Amino acid sequence: MPTIQGVLGPIDTAELGFTLMHEHILIANWAMRKCYPDYVDADAHVEYATGEVKSALERGVRTLVDLTPVNLGRDIDVIRRVAEASGAQVIAAAGFYWHEEPWMEAWPMEVLADYLIRDLERGIEGTPARAGIIKCATDRLGVTELNRKLLQAAAHAHRATGVLVSTHTAVAQGTGVAQQDVFEEAGVDLSRVVIGHCGDSTDLDYLESILKRGSTIGMDRFGLEMILPTKERVSTLAELCRRGWAGQMVLSQDACCHIDWFPKDLIAQAAPLWNFRHVCDDVIPALREEGVTEEQIRQMTVDNPRRLFERQGAY
């Protein structure tokens, strides 16, 4: 069987099993961490995150895809330590987030793409851990000139390596479709792209417009009730299954074991279900109640991730 790159070495795609396709072990600003060593207690975080990942494994999850891009604080040492301590198969990402940072402005797209290719082919931060997926993002600003360059860099790295692309989007601005437009212009086969955060939308016309172009959609923010309640997310997903789209959807939570954007107690109060367990504990039972079959659930959690990763290979 084909293999893909995990943070502890190659993973046989036949062994991927139940895969959470969009999660985060740690999001924390590197400049703050460098200037203030107590900003993140890495050892304490590894212990906590290991417990969170183990709780997912106890529920049948086998593989976790960490989609933290380099400029959101990707820490390969922490990711590898959690993978090793928990026994999970973890796949890390190469890529840039949508935030428009001054250092990005003057560099040609090809230079930015070369950094991604280095992570994919040589290893991250001087370690043997190679990225196994490409992350890119478009949010409320839409596809600006700079964002287009970042998307094109992801497309360039994808075409050079064949590695799967997975995205962050803002459904209110319809940025998933805009991303597809840029990728298509760059010669990317859209069936090798996961358009993320589509589960934030109940607009079936919008979702089917993405699906009809061949991409997989990420129903991957279960637990963020303040954006869209689980009940509405489940109903939308179940309707798409009834319409025959189970083969082009993947499930996840986009959960973070630590994110420095908000105080930890505020996150616990505002999003108590935002964790690696919610899909297994609550979402899948709710899908069954909505008539989603066991075959469709397996498609979305096991078969679709395996198929997406097995299609990797340079153009």
C-alpha positions as semicolon CSV with decimal commas, in nm:
position;residue;x (nm);y (nm);z (nm)
1;M;0,000;0,000;0,000
2;P;0,112;0,366;-0,046
3;T;0,269;0,551;0,246
4;I;0,239;0,911;0,361
5;Q;0,453;1,117;0,593
6;G;0,369;1,121;0,963
7;V;0,569;1,315;1,221
8;L;0,727;0,992;1,349
9;G;0,787;0,843;1,003
10;P;0,597;0,699;0,708
11;I;0,242;0,570;0,762
12;D;0,090;0,296;0,549
13;T;-0,238;0,438;0,422
14;A;-0,408;0,107;0,496
15;E;-0,332;0,174;0,863
16;L;-0,474;0,528;0,880
17;G;-0,806;0,411;1,024
18;F;-1,048;0,665;1,171
19;T;-0,888;0,999;1,083
20;L;-0,964;1,344;1,221
21;M;-0,869;1,560;0,924
22;H;-0,848;1,909;1,080
23;E;-0,719;1,955;1,434
24;H;-0,448;2,148;1,625
25;I;-0,222;2,032;1,907
26;L;-0,080;2,379;1,979
27;I;-0,140;2,730;1,844
28;A;0,082;2,991;2,008
29;N;0,274;3,289;1,873
30;W;0,643;3,214;1,829
31;A;0,756;3,573;1,889
32;M;0,583;3,574;2,228
33;R;0,728;3,235;2,311
34;K;1,079;3,351;2,222
35;C;1,056;3,674;2,422
36;Y;0,868;3,530;2,721
37;P;0,973;3,170;2,800
38;D;0,677;3,125;3,037
39;Y;0,424;3,214;2,765
40;V;0,380;2,840;2,698
41;D;0,497;2,568;2,935
42;A;0,586;2,313;2,668
43;D;0,629;2,021;2,908
44;A;0,296;2,083;3,078
45;H;0,128;2,127;2,742
46;V;0,268;1,801;2,608
47;E;0,127;1,620;2,911
48;Y;-0,216;1,781;2,870
49;A;-0,232;1,737;2,492
50;T;-0,123;1,375;2,520
51;G;-0,424;1,309;2,743
52;E;-0,655;1,481;2,495
53;V;-0,521;1,278;2,203
54;K;-0,541;0,954;2,403
55;S;-0,906;1,028;2,476
56;A;-0,971;1,033;2,101
57;L;-0,781;0,707;2,052
58;E;-0,992;0,543;2,323
59;R;-1,296;0,625;2,108
60;G;-1,157;0,462;1,796
61;V;-0,959;0,744;1,634
62;R;-0,629;0,626;1,489
63;T;-0,487;0,928;1,304
64;L;-0,495;1,302;1,367
65;V;-0,405;1,564;1,105
66;D;-0,254;1,873;1,270
67;L;-0,319;2,161;1,029
68;T;-0,122;2,427;1,216
69;P;0,067;2,638;0,961
70;V;0,413;2,774;1,032
71;N;0,293;3,129;1,109
72;L;0,034;3,014;1,363
73;G;0,308;2,867;1,581
74;R;0,354;2,513;1,447
75;D;0,592;2,343;1,692
76;I;0,716;2,015;1,550
77;D;0,893;1,920;1,874
78;V;0,567;1,943;2,071
79;I;0,372;1,764;1,798
80;R;0,622;1,477;1,784
81;R;0,637;1,442;2,162
82;V;0,257;1,421;2,181
83;A;0,247;1,166;1,898
84;E;0,508;0,952;2,067
85;A;0,354;0,972;2,415
86;S;-0,003;0,911;2,299
87;G;0,061;0,642;2,038
88;A;-0,137;0,836;1,776
89;Q;-0,043;0,867;1,412
90;V;-0,006;1,241;1,358
91;I;0,039;1,420;1,025
92;A;0,177;1,776;1,028
93;A;0,126;2,051;0,773
94;A;0,338;2,277;0,557
95;G;0,176;2,610;0,480
96;F;0,093;2,970;0,564
97;Y;-0,214;3,116;0,733
98;W;-0,426;3,396;0,583
99;H;-0,294;3,674;0,809
100;E;-0,126;3,934;0,590
101;E;0,217;3,984;0,744
102;P;0,472;4,239;0,618
103;W;0,748;3,983;0,560
104;M;0,530;3,807;0,300
105;E;0,484;4,110;0,076
106;A;0,802;4,128;-0,132
107;W;0,890;3,760;-0,169
108;P;0,799;3,598;-0,502
109;M;0,546;3,315;-0,488
110;E;0,813;3,064;-0,590
111;V;1,031;3,155;-0,292
112;L;0,743;3,102;-0,050
113;A;0,660;2,773;-0,222
114;D;1,020;2,657;-0,183
115;Y;0,988;2,683;0,195
116;L;0,682;2,459;0,184
117;I;0,858;2,211;-0,041
118;R;1,148;2,201;0,204
119;D;0,909;2,100;0,485
120;L;0,752;1,837;0,258
121;E;1,068;1,684;0,118
122;R;1,349;1,746;0,369
123;G;1,188;1,780;0,711
124;I;1,059;2,046;0,950
125;E;1,290;2,259;1,166
126;G;1,591;2,038;1,105
127;T;1,410;1,721;1,218
128;P;1,344;1,411;1,007
129;A;0,969;1,481;1,044
130;R;0,832;1,571;0,702
131;A;0,501;1,748;0,650
132;G;0,234;1,522;0,501
133;I;-0,022;1,781;0,390
134;I;-0,031;2,142;0,265
135;K;-0,239;2,403;0,453
136;C;-0,358;2,735;0,313
137;A;-0,624;2,982;0,417
138;T;-0,856;3,257;0,298
139;D;-1,073;3,444;0,545
140;R;-1,287;3,757;0,574
141;L;-1,061;3,971;0,354
142;G;-1,123;3,733;0,064
143;V;-0,868;3,660;-0,208
144;T;-0,657;3,974;-0,185
145;E;-0,343;4,016;-0,394
146;L;-0,130;3,875;-0,112
147;N;-0,371;3,594;-0,035
148;R;-0,370;3,495;-0,401
149;K;0,007;3,467;-0,383
150;L;-0,014;3,243;-0,076
151;L;-0,272;3,020;-0,246
152;Q;-0,055;3,004;-0,556
153;A;0,245;2,906;-0,341
154;A;0,041;2,620;-0,195
155;A;-0,066;2,516;-0,546
156;H;0,295;2,530;-0,667
157;A;0,413;2,312;-0,378
158;H;0,127;2,072;-0,443
159;R;0,211;2,036;-0,810
160;A;0,579;1,983;-0,728
161;T;0,516;1,715;-0,465
162;G;0,164;1,583;-0,521
163;V;0,082;1,630;-0,152
164;L;-0,282;1,687;-0,053
165;V;-0,405;2,046;0,002
166;S;-0,642;2,136;0,287
167;T;-0,779;2,484;0,349
168;H;-0,928;2,726;0,597
169;T;-1,223;2,930;0,468
170;A;-1,482;3,183;0,576
171;V;-1,823;3,067;0,454
172;A;-1,986;3,409;0,500
173;Q;-1,759;3,544;0,227
174;G;-1,781;3,230;0,010
175;T;-1,405;3,194;0,010
176;G;-1,413;2,820;-0,059
177;V;-1,533;2,883;-0,414
178;A;-1,277;3,163;-0,455
179;Q;-1,002;2,923;-0,348
180;Q;-1,116;2,669;-0,604
181;D;-1,096;2,937;-0,873
182;V;-0,732;3,016;-0,786
183;F;-0,637;2,649;-0,765
184;E;-0,803;2,570;-1,095
185;E;-0,617;2,858;-1,264
186;A;-0,295;2,713;-1,121
187;G;-0,363;2,373;-1,278
188;V;-0,459;2,190;-0,959
189;D;-0,693;1,890;-0,982
190;L;-0,969;2,007;-0,746
191;S;-1,040;1,650;-0,636
192;R;-0,707;1,669;-0,452
193;V;-0,819;1,962;-0,237
194;V;-1,016;1,962;0,090
195;I;-1,208;2,289;0,127
196;G;-1,223;2,337;0,501
197;H;-1,480;2,474;0,745
198;C;-1,771;2,408;0,511
199;G;-1,958;2,274;0,812
200;D;-2,004;2,636;0,924
201;S;-2,266;2,673;0,648
202;T;-2,624;2,549;0,608
203;D;-2,636;2,684;0,251
204;L;-2,673;2,367;0,047
205;D;-2,637;2,554;-0,282
206;Y;-2,299;2,690;-0,171
207;L;-2,180;2,353;-0,044
208;E;-2,294;2,164;-0,354
209;S;-2,127;2,421;-0,578
210;I;-1,796;2,319;-0,419
211;L;-1,874;1,948;-0,426
212;K;-1,978;1,951;-0,792
213;R;-1,631;2,079;-0,886
214;G;-1,479;1,767;-0,734
215;S;-1,334;1,886;-0,403
216;T;-1,392;1,721;-0,069
217;I;-1,548;1,947;0,195
218;G;-1,442;1,960;0,557
219;M;-1,732;1,936;0,800
220;D;-1,470;2,009;1,056
221;R;-1,575;2,261;1,321
222;F;-1,805;2,053;1,538
223;G;-1,808;2,203;1,885
224;L;-1,792;2,570;1,784
225;E;-2,153;2,627;1,882
226;M;-2,122;3,007;1,870
227;I;-2,061;2,984;1,494
228;L;-2,323;2,715;1,423
229;P;-2,489;2,474;1,667
230;T;-2,418;2,102;1,636
231;K;-2,783;2,029;1,558
232;E;-2,773;2,246;1,246
233;R;-2,434;2,109;1,143
234;V;-2,564;1,753;1,175
235;S;-2,883;1,826;0,982
236;T;-2,688;1,983;0,695
237;L;-2,442;1,696;0,682
238;A;-2,720;1,437;0,692
239;E;-2,902;1,608;0,405
240;L;-2,584;1,605;0,198
241;C;-2,552;1,233;0,270
242;R;-2,909;1,182;0,150
243;R;-2,814;1,365;-0,169
244;G;-2,526;1,126;-0,228
245;W;-2,224;1,331;-0,116
246;A;-2,089;1,109;0,166
247;G;-1,792;1,018;-0,053
248;Q;-1,673;1,380;-0,056
249;M;-1,691;1,482;0,309
250;V;-1,457;1,446;0,607
251;L;-1,528;1,512;0,976
252;S;-1,334;1,693;1,245
253;Q;-1,354;1,960;1,515
254;D;-1,075;2,210;1,436
255;A;-1,012;2,182;1,809
256;C;-0,697;2,317;1,977
257;C;-0,539;2,168;2,287
258;H;-0,407;2,521;2,343
259;I;-0,474;2,841;2,148
260;D;-0,336;3,173;2,269
261;W;-0,607;3,384;2,103
262;F;-0,832;3,366;2,411
263;P;-0,797;3,298;2,784
264;K;-0,833;2,926;2,851
265;D;-1,126;2,969;3,092
266;L;-1,315;3,173;2,831
267;I;-1,279;2,893;2,576
268;A;-1,399;2,637;2,829
269;Q;-1,711;2,846;2,899
270;A;-1,786;2,943;2,539
271;A;-1,708;2,611;2,370
272;P;-1,723;2,322;2,620
273;L;-1,767;2,064;2,341
274;W;-1,469;2,188;2,139
275;N;-1,236;1,892;2,182
276;F;-1,110;1,579;2,008
277;R;-1,395;1,369;2,156
278;H;-1,704;1,553;2,033
279;V;-1,733;1,387;1,690
280;C;-1,716;1,040;1,844
281;D;-1,925;1,107;2,153
282;D;-2,200;1,329;2,013
283;V;-2,187;1,388;1,639
284;I;-2,180;1,031;1,511
285;P;-2,472;0,921;1,735
286;A;-2,666;1,227;1,616
287;L;-2,592;1,140;1,253
288;R;-2,727;0,789;1,309
289;E;-3,046;0,940;1,449
290;E;-3,073;1,148;1,130
291;G;-3,057;0,831;0,919
292;V;-2,691;0,845;0,815
293;T;-2,579;0,485;0,762
294;E;-2,280;0,306;0,910
295;E;-2,135;0,279;0,560
296;Q;-2,160;0,657;0,515
297;I;-2,005;0,721;0,856
298;R;-1,715;0,492;0,767
299;Q;-1,676;0,670;0,434
300;M;-1,638;1,008;0,602
301;T;-1,411;0,896;0,884
302;V;-1,199;0,617;0,730
303;D;-1,240;0,568;0,355
304;N;-1,234;0,929;0,236
305;P;-0,918;1,027;0,429
306;R;-0,743;0,713;0,303
307;R;-0,850;0,781;-0,057
308;L;-0,735;1,143;-0,040
309;F;-0,392;1,051;0,090
310;E;-0,350;0,757;-0,146
311;R;-0,393;0,986;-0,447
312;Q;-0,074;1,176;-0,362
313;G;0,202;1,191;-0,618
314;A;0,376;1,462;-0,819
315;Y;0,217;1,585;-1,140
